[in-house]
Amino acid sequence: MLHLSGQDSRSLARKAGIPVEDARRITGAVIGRRRGLRDARNVRREVLDRVAALASPGELRRLEAVDAKDGFRKYLFALPDGARVEAVRIPLHGTHHVVCLSSQAGCGLACAFCATGRLGLTRSLKSWEIVEQLLHVRADSTLPVTGVVFMGQGEPFLNYDEVIAAAYTLCDPAAARIDARRISISTAGVVPMIRRYTAEGHKFRLCVSLNAAIPWKRAALMPIEHGFPLDELVDAIRAHAAKAGRVTVEYVMMAGVNTGPEDAAAIGRLLRGIPVRLNPIAVNDASGRFRPPTEAEWNVFRDQLGAALPGQPIVRRYSGGQDELAACGMLASRSKEQR
């Protein structure tokens, strides 16, 4: 099976040296309609031959799909070299789906609360391998897929070029047809790539995983703090917000670890004056090392956050699929029999 290396139609036209109209027809056939390259209509053979020379062989194989009790559906895929990744279909309001995609097989950041981080990094994905996850999930869905989040396995900004290429293919009207404003790319804080992303002016939503606003505490949870400390990260967030608008800041809540009054106060000092949307989310840790806050603990922490960040939206994000290890931080590329 041939893939267009995750190229959107404009990029394909530039790379192959062909008219944009031909590139749209080819992209529409191969990605939009899931047909073969030769099924592109009204495209000359010499153009098809030129594109075929650039296409990548390989296949993303679906090994398993399991349904959680709350409607989340987790997919396990095998890449051409045997590496494994997962994607998750997220139900919203009973009317549509959002798909959580992986950008790497495993992850090298070793965040203490994340099952994927405990795997280590196998390799980064090619853009077509990212796009194929979405196409597989959409073909399996009875409801429309209207959004994508790069929040699965891996650190997207350590696979920057392939992730950006995939995102443009996903929003290409001739390809996957996802609104660019409904594509979110999450990073644990790779500061140089945040600055590059801001400079390049991409329209996808930027999300930054913070998880602690006290440097020593963040370093204990997220080793990336040693390379890109909080002050540099906040400067990059501030610069992006100034150019592109509100930044989503994700915060994984771990009771007794990062949900105390000192943590809320530190978040306020760090982010005050920057237009952010704070997304607290309860930790999911099958190992039992970290515990999510109780409802009472959450209510106290929420009030403390509101006082620390007056006027800023604080929206708790639900993370479903825990019973099938499909929730945030639980993706570990294991089949049901291996769990």
Summary of the structure (lengths in Angstrom):
residues: 339
radius of gyration: 20.4
end to end distance: 31.4
largest distance: 66.6
contacts: 1173
relative contact order: 0.12
helix: 40%
strand: 21%
